[in-house]
Amino acid sequence: MSEQSPDEVVPEVVAPQVMGRHLDRQDGVEKVTGEATYAVEHPVEGDLLHAWLVTSTVARGRVLRVDASAALAHPGVEAVLDHESAPRLADTEDRELAVLQDDRIGFRGQIVALVLATSSESAREGAALVRVHQDAEPHEAAFTPGSATYAPEEVNAGAETDTAEGDPTAALAAAPVVVDAVYETPHEYNSPMEPHAATALWDGERLTLHDSTQGVHPVRATLAPVLGLEPEQVRVLAPYVGGGFGSKGLPHAPEVAVALAALSAPGRPVRLAVTRQQMFALAGYRTATRSRVRLGAEPDGRLLALRHDAESQTSRIKEFAEQTATAARMMYAAPHRATTHRVAELDVAVPSWMRAPGEMPGMYAHEVAMDELAVATGVDPIDLRVRNEPEIDPETKNPYNDRRLVECLHRGAELFGWAERPEGVRARAEGDWWVGTGVASATYPMLWMPGNGARVRSIEGGRYEVAIGAVDIGTGARTVLLQVASDALGCPPEAIDLLVADSELPFATVAGGSSGTSSWGTAIAAAAQQFRADHGEHPDPGVATTATSGQYADMSGHSLHSFGAVFAETHVHRWTGEVRVERLLGVYSVGRVINPTTARSQLLGGLVMGLSAALHEEGWRDPRFGHTVTQDLATYHVAAHADVRDLRAEWLEEEDHLSTPMGSRGIGEIGIVGTAAAIANATHHATGVRVRSLPLTADHFLDLPAFASEPAAQV
């Protein structure tokens, strides 16, 4: 077999034949028949050990002693690891990952011991028998308006902490109409169906990890130096993943814990499944946010000034700064603008990515503020957004790739019947239910990650093997990448064997930031086109080409974004305050849709997740003890089937070859953006009550006939 490996290849545009059409999910049969093997279901050889985590019960302090005697006496328990007995890590700079390395406790729910047993039942009981003696220290776990904050060096995704243009203070002072209000979102938890889990085996030379992760290569790149191993000594596989929503985008403490367990028991596979309750402390979450949004406008609604000051909280042991205000920098035209981010450092679990970090809470605040401006000026909410359309990106001053927000708004209005909407609030009722409609804009940046590679190999019978280390977390990546490969090679999908989700395969970045298909598909296109250049249309079996994609997306010359418009109809019960979302519609501009079936699933899923945030999701932390009280799906409520009624997602027909050779952009996150705002705006239209903090629980809408909230606008 011969193989050629050019340095970087910038692919040409891929002509669509299979792309844009329906293709059955390639993993569908395995999943519905139960044949798909998840992280703790892989067959293993040798004496299996089950791991169970023991976690701290104080928010800050030290471990004085771990008494494992009762646990070790329990049948089946073979070992208990703690900070004195666990293998030493080579790098403990990241305190989230410095598992069992010292006696410090940084948050309630931190791993303080690890039980290994011959069955999961024995491991669980053994963990209950471990006695951890702790010395509690004073802690701070409440994120309040009075919390001390600081300006981080940067916010998530490397965005600038603060930005300013013009003189927004003076412009706000002189503006004929001003909206000035504070909007809040609560702690939200990813809660994927499959918990964080892994099976690890250390054979004395190499660590093999079957992980529930959004990126096998990022896990290897993170764990190898932490464990003191060479990257080649770590293999990570994730053939099936039961959801992630960002929580599995970065390695967290459980992966280190199971790796330590495997290192302590060479030759024995170790399985760890984090409990649902433990995930609320160990798997990341969306931090609560507080946004003060100020809009200054002319009487006709045209923006003169915009200011978005965002606060969030982070962990004292590791910083994560949500980029809440970044969308405000580019969403609408305003000559004077400013955004800031401030962070409160608390003794709490480490926040992390959750679907559309930054954009989801930030656009909630911004789009409710825009609705308040529409009410204050008497301008239709759609017309208000159209009047404030920028000609170029207000932040970068670059032209947009193809900003079609106005078309999304108009198309959505047509489909939704917006023209029939009454102008005033509390203008329509059906029995005891007040009825209202609302709209909000959505946006998400087109992200393209460098360094992705792919391998194409010809095999017998005129078939091809296409390999890339990408992970399908349930989004349908297997299917759409097969379609990309099919068009790039010019052969039917049935002639391709697609290999994914193994760190032995060519490098692939994380399945996150809606960057997966864009980045991986570009790499596959590059490898396929280079393969044809190297070996022609009729290659000999066994020849192969590996290529890394060069910079394709025009990230510097254009502002690359997707846009959308979300429309909601809500019914609010006049006596109980119950909120129902009877209709929810999203219309999006996302480039070429490679597979209509999987794309619609992604967009509908995002809309449902946004609906869930609007109606239910609210994590509560007890500041006295530092723990999340709502740490299961009985108390942390998410949307159920009964909450989802008339739900639709549409998209504009288009292709964007400034972004990818396939003409596509990512769609995984835009569906959640703006959805909660559209629902909140609809409840205001229904009732006259302006709710500025999520979720929209019934208590906000009690005593409706006699109550309406104070407006935030000054005219």
N, C-alpha and C positions, 0 to 999 in steps of 0.2 A: 504494500500500500504506500502511496506517496501522498504527502500533504504539504501544502504551501501556506505560509502565514505572513501575509503582508502586514505592515505596521497598522495603518488606518485606512479605511475605505469610506469615502463619502458616496452614498448610493444615489442613483438616478431615481426619478419618479417611477413608481410602480403602477402600471396600468391595471385597472380593476377588471377582473373576470369573476373571481370567486368572492372577493371583497365586496361588501354591500348587499350580499345575499344571505338568506338563512342557511345555516349549517347546524345540524344537531350538535348539542354539547358532547364533546368527546369523552367526558367522564360521567355522563348522565346515567348510563346503565349501571356502572359500578356503584354510584351513590345511591340510587333507588333500590338496588338489590342488596346493599350492605356489603359489597365486596371491596369497597374503598377502605384502605387501612390508614387510620390516623395515627397520631404520634405514639400512643401507648398500645397500639394494636398490632404492631409488626411482629411477626414470628421471631423468636430469639432462640439461641442455643446456649446451653449452660444453665447453671442454677440462678434463676431470676431473683433479684431483690426488688422489693417495693419500698419507695421512699415516702416519708410523710413529714411535712414541715411543722416545726414548733415555732410560734411567733411571740414577740414581746407583747406584754400587756401594759406597758408604760410608754408614754410618748417621748420621753427623753430620760436618759440615765445610763446606768451601767449594769452589766450582768455580774453579779457577785459569785454565783456558783450555779452549775447545772447538776442537779441530782438525778442521775439516770438509773439508779439502782432498781427501782420498781419496774421501770420499763424493760431493763435488761433481763429481769426475772420472768417477764411475760413470755409464754410460749411463742416461738417464731421470731422474736426480736433478736437480731444478731449484732447490731451496733447502734450507738448513738453518737453522732458527731456534734461537737460544739466548738467554740472559739479556741479552745485549748487543744483539741484532738484532730480537727479537720486539717487536711493538707494545706500547705502554705501556697498562696498565690504569688506570682512574680510581680504583679502590678496591682496596687491597691489605691491608685489615685482616684479612680471613680468609686466613690463610697457606696453608690447603689449596688455595684457589682462586687464590692469587697466583702463577700459573704463569709461569716464565721471566721473573721481574721483578727478581731479584737473584741474587747468587752463593751464598746460603745453602742448605745441605742439611740438612733436618730429619729425614729417615729414608731408609733404603735402599729404592730403588725409586721415589724422587721423580723427576718429569720434569725433565730437565736439557737436553734438546734435542729438536727435532722435525724430521723429514725429510719433504720434500714431493717426490713423484716422479710420473711419468706412469703408473706401474703399481704394484700392491702389491708385486710381486716386487722391483722396483727400489728401492722405499721401504724394504723390509725389508733388502735388501743394503746400501743406503746407510746405514741405521742401524747395521749391524754394522761399518761402516767409520769411523764417527765415533769420534774419540779424545777422551775427556773427561779432562782432568787435574784431579785432585781433591786437596785437602789435608784429610786425615782428622783429626778431633778426637776426644778421648775421649768415649765414649758409654755409655749405660746402656740395655739392651734386654731385661733379664730381669725378669719379674714373679715375685717369690719371696715367701715369708712374711716375709722381712726387708726388703722394699722400703719405702722411706719413702712415706708416704701423707699426704693432706690431705683436709679436708672441703670439697667443692664447695659453691657457693652454692645450687645446686639440682641435681637429677638429671633425667634425660631425661623429657620430657613435662611439665616444670615442677613435678615432685613435690618435696615437702620432702625435704631431705637426711636429717634425723633426726626421729624422733617418740618420745614417751614418755608413758606413762599409769600412774599408781600407782607402786609401788615394786618393780620386777621383781627387783632384786638381793636384797632381803630375802625376797621370795616364793620365789625359786629356792633360797635358802639353807634355807628352812623346808619346802620341798615334800617329801612322802614319796617321790616318784619324780622323778628328773631325767634327762633326755637332754641330753648335751652333746657335740657332735661338729662336725667341720669337713667341709664338702662342697665339691667343686671341679668346675668345668666348664672345658674347654679353649677355646682360640681356635677359633671356628667361622666358616666362610666361606660366603657366600650361594650363589655359583656357579650363577647362572641359566644356562639353556641358551644363550640369546643373550647374548654378552658386551656390555659397555658399548660403545656404538657410536653414531655420528652422521654425518650428511651436512650440511655447512654451506655457505651461499652468501651472500656480501656483495656487493650490487649497487652499493655506493657510498652508499646511503641506508638500506638495510634488510638485516638479517640474518635469513635463513630457516634454521631448524635442524630437520631430521628426526632426532629423538632417540629413543633407547631409554630411556624415563623413565617413572616412575610419576605424573608430574604436569607437564603442559605449562605451566600458569600458574605454578607454583612455579619452574620453570626460567627462565621469562621474568622473573619478579620478582627472581630472584637474579642472573642474568647481565646484565640491562640496566644497573644501576648499576655493576657491576664493570667493564663495558666502556665506561662513559661514554655510554650510549645511553638514549634515552627508551623506556619500555615499548612504545610504538607502533612503534618501530623494530626490534623483535624479534618474530618469529613462530616458534612452536615447534609441531611436529606429531609425533604418535606413534600412528599408526593401528593398528599391530600391535607388540606388545612380547613378546619371548620370555622372560618371567619376570623377577622382580625380587627378591622375598622381602625387601624393605626396602632393598637395596643401591642401587636406582634411585629411592628416595624423595626423596633430596636430590641436587642437582647436585654432582658431584665434579670433580676436576682435568681429566679427559679432555674434558669439555664445554667448559671454558675453553680448553684446548689447540686443539681443532678450530675454535673461534670465532676465536682468534688467527691460526690458519692462514688462515682465510677472509678476515680483515681484511687480511692481508698480501698477498693475491692477489685483488683485486677482480674480480668477474665470473667467477671460476672456482670451480666447486663442489669441495669438499674432503671426502673420506671418511676416517673414522678408525674402525677396529675395534680395541679393546684386546685384546691377546693374553690367553689364559687365564692365563699366568704373571703378566702385569702386573696382572691383576685382584686378585691376592692382596695387592697393595700400594696400589692406586689406587681400589678400589671399596667400601671399608668392610668391616667384618667384626664378628662378635660377640666382644667382649673376653672373655678368660678371667675367671672369677669365683672367689672364695673366700668361703664363707659359714660363719660359726660360728653354729649354731642351738642354742639352749638352751630346753628345754621342761620346766616344772615341773608336776607333776600329782598328783592324788589317786590312791590305789591303784586306783580304778575307771576311771582314764584321763581324768577331767575336768581340763581345763587350769586351772592357777592362775596360771602366768606363762609368757611367751613373749618371747624375745629373738632377734633376727636381726641380726647384724653382718656386713655385706657389704663386700668389697673387690673392686676391679677395676682395670684399667689404662687409661690414656689416652695420647694423643700430646702431646708437649711443644709442638707447634705449634698444636694445637687441642683443646679439651676436649670429651670426650664421656663422660658419667657414666651407666653402666647402672643402671637403677632396680631392682636385684635384689631388694631387701627389701620393696618396696611391697605385694606381694600378701599378705605376712604381716600387714599392718595390718588387713585386713578379712576374712581367710579363716575364722578360728575364734574362738569366744568365749574370752576369758581376761581377768580383771580387771586383771592387771598385764602390761604389754607395752612393748617398746622396739624400735626399728629404727634402724640407722645405715648410712651409706654412706661409704666412704673410697676415695680414688683415688690410684694411683701414676702419676706423670708420667714417661714414658719417651721415648727417642728412637726412636719406632716410627711406623708408618703410622697414620692416623687411624681409629679404630673408629667404627662408626655403627649404624644400625638393622639388625637381622636378625629375621626373623619372631618376633613376641612378645618384643620386647626387654624385659628385666626379668622378666616372668612365666615365661619358659621356664627360665632358670637358677635363678631364685628359688624357683619351685614344685618344681623338682627337689630342692633342698635341703630345703625345708619338708616335702614329702610323704615323702621317705625318713626324715626325722626322726620324722614321725608314725608310720611303720611301725615304727621302733625303739621308740617309746613303746607301740605295740600289743603288741609282743613282751614288753617289760618288764613290762607290767601284765597280760598274759594276756587282753587284750580283743581280740575280732575286729576287724580293721582297718576294716571298714565300720561296725560298732557304735561304734568309737572316734570316727569322724568324725561320726556322728549325735549322739553325746553332747555334742559340742562345737559344735553348730550355734548360731549367734547369732540372737537375735530381731531385732536391728537391726544395722546396720553398725557394728562396733566402732570404726572410725576416725572416721566422720562423724557417727555417732549418728542418721543418717537411716534411715527404713524402706527395705527393699529394694523394687525394682519387683516382683519375684516370684522369690524365691530358691528354686529347685527342685533343689538339689544332692542332698538326701536321696532324692527321687524318681529322680534319675539313678542314684544308687548302688543303690537297690533294683531298679530296672528292669534295670540292667546285671547285677546279681547273678543275677537270674532268667534272663536270656538266656545268661549265661556258665556257669551251673551252679555258682555259688559255694558252695552248701550242701554240695556233695560234697568240698570242700577239706579235706585233712588239717590238723589244728592244728599239728603239729610240723614242724620243718625236716627236710629230707632223708628224707621219709617215703614217697616214691614214686619208682620207677625203671622205665624201659622199656629193657631191655637195658643198655647202657653209659651211658645218659643219665639223669641226675637230672631230675625233673620238678617244677616249682613254679608257683604262681600268685601274682599280686600285683595290687594296686589302688592308684590314686592319684586325687585330685580334680584338676579343672581349673577355671580361671576366667579371664575376660578382661573388662575394663571395656567398657561400651557407650560408644563415643566418637562424638560428633556435632560436626562442624566448621561454624562459622558462615561466612556470606558467599557460599555457593554460589548460583548463579543458573541459570536455564534460560529458553529461549525456545520458544514454541509458535506456529506459523504455519499457517494453513489454505492448502491448495493445491488445485489443480483435482481434480475427481472425488471430492470428499468426503474427501480425504486430509489428513494433517497432517504437518508437519515439526517434530520436537522436537530441540532443539539444546542441548548442554551440553559444556563443555570437559573432561569426565571422561576418564580413560584406562583401557582394559581391558587389563590386563597378562597376560591369559590366564585370569582368574578366571571369566569369563562375565558381566561387567558389562553388555556390550551387550545380552545377552539379558534379564537381570532388569530393567534400566532400561526396556526396551521393554515388559515386562509391567506395570511400575508405570505407565508412560505410558498404556498401553491401559486400565487400570482407572480412572485419574484422569480421562481424557477420555471414557470410556464408549464406546470404539470398539474393533474388533478389532485385534490387533497388525499384521495385514497392511495396515491403513490408515495406518500410521505409518512415516515415514522418520526414522530416528534418526541424528543427526550428533554425533560425539564427537571427542575427542583433537586439538583444534586450539585454540591460544590466541586465535584470532579469535572463538571462540564464548564464550558467557557463562562467567563465572569458575567454576572447580571446584577444590576442594582435592585434595591428594595421595591416591592410592590406597594408603593405609597406615593402620595402627592399626585395621584392621577397621572403618573409618569410611566407606568409599566409598559403598556402597549406601545406608546410613542417611542420609548427608549429601546425596548427589546425588538419591536418590529423593525426599527431602523437598522439595528444590528443584523437581523435576519436578512433584510433586503440587501445590506452590504455584502454579507457572506455569500448569498445566493448569486448576486450579480458578479462577484469576483470569481465564484466557482465556475460560472459559465465562461468568463474570460479565460480562466486557467485551463478548463477541460472541455469546453464546447458543449454542443447540444446532445451528443451521444457519448458520454464519458465511459471509460472502462470501469467495471466494478472495483471498488476499493479506493479510488482516488478521492481526495478530500481537500477542502480549503477551510481554513479558520481565519476569520477577519474580525477586527474591532472597528466599530463604526466611528468615522470621524464626525466632526461637528456639522450637522445638517441644519438643524433649526436655526433660523435667523434671530437669535436671541438679542443681538446688539443693534440691529438695524430696524427692528419692528417691535412693537409691544404685542406680545402673543397672549391672548386671553380667550376664554370661552364665556358666553353670556347666556342668560335665560330670564324668563319671566314666570312667576308663580302666581296663580289665582286660587283663592279659597272662598268657599261659602260656609259660614258657620251658623249654627243654631244655638242660642243661649236660652236656657229655661228661666223664665221670669221669676219663678219662686225658689228654685234650688240652686241656680247659678251654673248648672251643668253645661258644659260646652261640647258640642258635636260638630265634627267637620263633615258636612254632607257631600261637598265636592272639592276636589283638589286637582289642579291642572298645572303641569309644567311644560313650557315650550322653550327649546334650547337651540343654541347655535354652537355646535361642538365639532365642526369639520365633518369629514366623511364618517358615517357609521359603518363599521366593518361588518358587524353582525347585528341585524335588527333585533333578534331575539334576546341576546345577551345584553345588548345596550338598553333595551327597554327594561329589562330586569334591574340593571344598575340604577337607572333613573327613577324607577318606581321605588326601589329600595331606599334611595336617598330621600325621596319625598316622604316615605313612611317614617324614616328616621327623624326627619325634620318635624313631622306631625307628632311623633313621640316626644321630642324635646318640647314642643309647644304645649302639649296637654299633660304630660306626666313626669318626665325625668327630672329628678331632684335628689341629689345626694346630700345627706345631712351628717355633719360631723359634730360630735359632742366635744365642745372646747374644754370641758373639765378633764377628759381622759384622752382626747386626741384620736378617738377611733371613729370610723364611719359607721353610723348606726344602721343605715339602709344598705346592708351588705349582703343582700340576696335578692332574687327576683320576686320574692313575696312582698318586700318592702320598698325596693327600688323598682318602681313601676315603669314598664315600657308598653308601647302600643300593642294591642291585641287585635285579632281579626275583627271584633265588633267595632273597633275605632276606625277601621278603613272601609270607606263606602265607595263613592264614585271617584276613582283614582285613574288619572290619565297622564301620559307623558308623550309628547310629540317633539319633533326636531325639524329644523330647516334643512332642505337638501343643499349640500355644499361640499367643497373639498378645499383643504388648506395645505398647499404644498410649500408654504413658508415654514410650516411646523414639522411635517414629517413627509417622507417620500410616499406614504400611503394616503396622504391628504387628511389624516385623522388627527384628533386631539383627545386627551383623556376625558373620561366621563364619570369616574368613580365617585367624585366628591361634589360636583356642582348641584346634584339633586337635593342635597341637604341645605344648601345655601339659600337664604331668603325665605325658606318655607315657613319657619316659625313666625317670621315677620308678617308674611301674608295672612296667616291665621290670626295673629294678634290684631292686625289692621281690620280684619273682617269682624272680629268681636267688638271692636270699637264702633264700627259702622252699625252693627246690630244693636248695641246697647247704649252708646255714648260714654262708656267707661273705657278710659285709656289705661291699659296695663303695660307697665314698662319693665316688669321683671317676670322671667319665666320660672315655672310653668304657669299656664293660664288656668289655675285651679278655681273651683267653684266659689271659694270665699271672696274672690275679687269681684264677683258679680251679684252678690246678695243685695236685697232691697232695691232692685232695679227701677221700679217706678218712681222712686224718690231721689235717686242718686245718679250723678254723672261726675266724672273726675274733672279736676281742674286742668285747663289747657296749659301746655308748656310754652305756648307762643305769646309774644308780645307784639302788638301792632301799633 
